Amino acid sequence: MSQPTGVIHDIGYRHYDGPRLGRGAGAVALWVYSLRGTFGLGRTFKSKIMPFLLFGAMMLPTVVSIAIMALLKQEPMSYTDYAVFMQPIIAIFLAAQSPVLVAPDLRHKVIPLYLSRPVTIVDYIGAKLAAMIAALLILLVVPLTVQFVGEMLIDLPMPLHTHEYLAALGGSVLNAVLLASIGLALASFTPRRGLGVASVIAFYMFTLAASAVLTGVLESEGHRDAASWSILLNPFFLVNAVQANLFGTQPTEGLPFPSGAGPALILLAVVALALTGLYARYRKALAA
Amino acid sequence: MTILATEALTKRYPRVTALDQLTVSVGAGVTGLVGANGAGKSTLIKILLGLVPASEGSARVLGLDPATQGQEIRRSVGYMPEHDCLPPDQSATEFVVHMARMSGLPRTTARERAADTLRHVGLQEERYRPIGGYSTGMKQRVKLAQALVHDPKVIFLDEPTNGLDPQGRDEMLRLVHRIGTEFGISVLVCSHLLGELERVCDHVIVIEGGRLLRSSAIGELTQASQVITVEVEEGLEKLAARLTETGETVAVEGRTLALQVRADETYDLLRDAVVDLDLNLVRLEQRHARIEDVFR
């Protein structure tokens, strides 16, 4: 056996009299920690695969679009339709990563440790929600921005799509808020990660199918007005409708969305409902 | 110095009364909170942390009111829950750093203190491995570390020796004692095992059904009693009979004899009886009361 080359001196317990930050700093730290978690940063290699694969998939159309602009001097891919076009990828990201944010703390009962500290349950939920919103924004805004920068650099024979780009950024914010609220609310109802993933995916599939089937049936029956509302069952179409009404952009696929404030009110109502559910879920966890 | 105090504290849930007019006061050092499961220990901690409002009465922790100043209290208090509360896929270091930041420590300080604290609770190289692979003893140490990392003034420990083997218990209790003395952090430690508290506490509070049964310094509870234990090799019955004849109060307890000391003559009588009966005296000791006796 080799002799120890150094000696560890026990310097005893040291007290801390440095600064103690408040609840705000704690919430921000939790936000950063959670946001990193949604992309698997600071976690195992395995947890990085899924988010980065999906981010890569989101970038693919952008790369192709830039190539088309540069080589064929053609119009770039539509900014405002991008989220609708990429909805399966976004939905999978939401389903895969929402449980990552909420399930482990519920399953392993870590929440009491947070609550015994300055952060409150509202800070906790807020930080998790903000982390998911930021993650979805990264997923949506980065490809759009890269394409816009590409469009600026490549000298196209047509004017820049600045208005569409900005409208799409607005739409991205709406998408991120709506999807994050729904995703976290659904995922928080089970402490099991697998079930969380399944429930978010099932919800998306359901809205996708319900929107298509109901709209088809209503249209064939001649209820055009009702059909235009039933499309909005799909959250991506709902956001696209609000985006079209709010920024005056073209609806995706020329869909006949209802005009006016209706879709925006539905969006607000869904977000409010999801957040109420999320809060109620954690109130219950708190009392237990 | 009073660390925390309650005044007629009452907590009623729709079906049960968890705390009933509880008035206690806890000073610096290590204080034990004893009670059977469901006696109201956890409810008391939740109220003191400001997480649950009291139905009636009031409380103070470090001079602050949990009902209105819960946040300030939580900044200078550490809490180690009874149940498992650790994510298995993170290392102890990562987890404790994160918890330190949640307590309001800046990033670099959080790292330094997490490393320090884990060393103090006795986690070595294994602190870089995921918690999922830890033994119960190691997990308890991580739970303790996260409660200590922000250098609280008071720490609430809920059944810290739960699930530990005898050696693990000893080590945990030694740690609790060190926290109260060497670290200078006041400790409120809950347990339903009295023998454990006897070893580490300066003061013990006994509650039952949400009511205060007793609150006293450990010395009062375990002071020398007027009973001596006598053990002889053979002929315990003969000795007991002889002593009873001479008017002493004795009780046979297994292989030993409990003798009430009336006065100094009792010792002489015992000595004479042993000599007369030609017995081999093995043990003669003054008995100390145990906290368990409080419940008798």
Chai-1 contact restraints between the chains, C-beta under 6 A:
chainA,res_idxA,chainB,res_idxB,connection_type,confidence,min_distance_angstrom,max_distance_angstrom,comment,restraint_id
A,Y13,B,F183,contact,1.0,0.0,6.0,A-B,restraint_1
A,H15,B,D151,contact,1.0,0.0,6.0,A-B,restraint_2
A,Y16,B,D151,contact,1.0,0.0,6.0,A-B,restraint_3
A,G18,B,T109,contact,1.0,0.0,6.0,A-B,restraint_4
A,R20,B,R75,contact,1.0,0.0,6.0,A-B,restraint_5
A,R20,B,G104,contact,1.0,0.0,6.0,A-B,restraint_6
A,L21,B,G104,contact,1.0,0.0,6.0,A-B,restraint_7
A,G26,B,M102,contact,1.0,0.0,6.0,A-B,restraint_8
A,G26,B,G104,contact,1.0,0.0,6.0,A-B,restraint_9
A,A29,B,R101,contact,1.0,0.0,6.0,A-B,restraint_10
A,P104,B,P87,contact,1.0,0.0,6.0,A-B,restraint_11
A,H108,B,P87,contact,1.0,0.0,6.0,A-B,restraint_12
A,K109,B,H83,contact,1.0,0.0,6.0,A-B,restraint_13
A,K109,B,C85,contact,1.0,0.0,6.0,A-B,restraint_14
A,V110,B,C85,contact,1.0,0.0,6.0,A-B,restraint_15
A,P112,B,P81,contact,1.0,0.0,6.0,A-B,restraint_16
A,L113,B,C85,contact,1.0,0.0,6.0,A-B,restraint_17
A,L115,B,L51,contact,1.0,0.0,6.0,A-B,restraint_18
A,S116,B,L49,contact,1.0,0.0,6.0,A-B,restraint_19
A,S116,B,R74,contact,1.0,0.0,6.0,A-B,restraint_20
A,S116,B,Y79,contact,1.0,0.0,6.0,A-B,restraint_21
A,R117,B,R74,contact,1.0,0.0,6.0,A-B,restraint_22
A,R117,B,M102,contact,1.0,0.0,6.0,A-B,restraint_23
A,R117,B,S103,contact,1.0,0.0,6.0,A-B,restraint_24
A,P118,B,Q71,contact,1.0,0.0,6.0,A-B,restraint_25
A,P118,B,R74,contact,1.0,0.0,6.0,A-B,restraint_26
A,P118,B,R75,contact,1.0,0.0,6.0,A-B,restraint_27
A,P118,B,G104,contact,1.0,0.0,6.0,A-B,restraint_28
A,V119,B,M102,contact,1.0,0.0,6.0,A-B,restraint_29
